[in-house]
Amino acid sequence: MSPEEFKNLLEKKVAENRLIFEGAYATQLNSLLGLSKSEIDSITPGTTDLQTYDDLITLVKEASKANIQQAQLKQQIEELGEVAKKIAEKVPGLIA
């Protein structure tokens, strides 16, 4: 990748992140990102849960960027499984 291609890619990602953190679920995303490992481990300890947590973060980022409806977000969280749902319940307004 050339320096110019890298710069273009970086600019695109920065713009995407701005949309994510200014999107519909910006507050919930910040709260989700603020959960500590011990808070996540209190749900069910294990590395699988960290993967689920990462999947949940990705889902909320994309939902925020796309401004999807709350009901659709809740359904997507439920599809990630019980652990994702329990983590989401720790974030006010995420799985209303």
URBELZI-V180677 format. One record per pair of residues at least 24 apart in sequence whose ideal C-beta (glycine too) atoms are under 8 Angstrom apart, sorted by the first residue. I is the first residue (numbers start at 1). J is the second residue. Records with the same first field share a line. If there is no record, write none. Layout:
I: J + J
//
This chain:
16: 65
19: 64 + 65
20: 61 + 62 + 64 + 65
21: 64
23: 63 + 64 + 65 + 66 + 67
24: 63 + 64 + 67 + 68
25: 60 + 63 + 64 + 73 + 94
26: 64
27: 93
28: 60 + 64 + 91 + 92 + 93 + 94
29: 57 + 60 + 61 + 64
31: 91 + 92 + 94
32: 56 + 57 + 60 + 87 + 88 + 91 + 94
33: 57
35: 87 + 90 + 91
39: 90
40: 87
43: 83 + 86 + 87 + 90
44: 83 + 86
48: 83
49: 83 + 87
52: 80 + 81 + 83 + 84 + 87
53: 84 + 87
55: 80 + 84
56: 80 + 84 + 87 + 88
59: 84
60: 94
70: 96
//
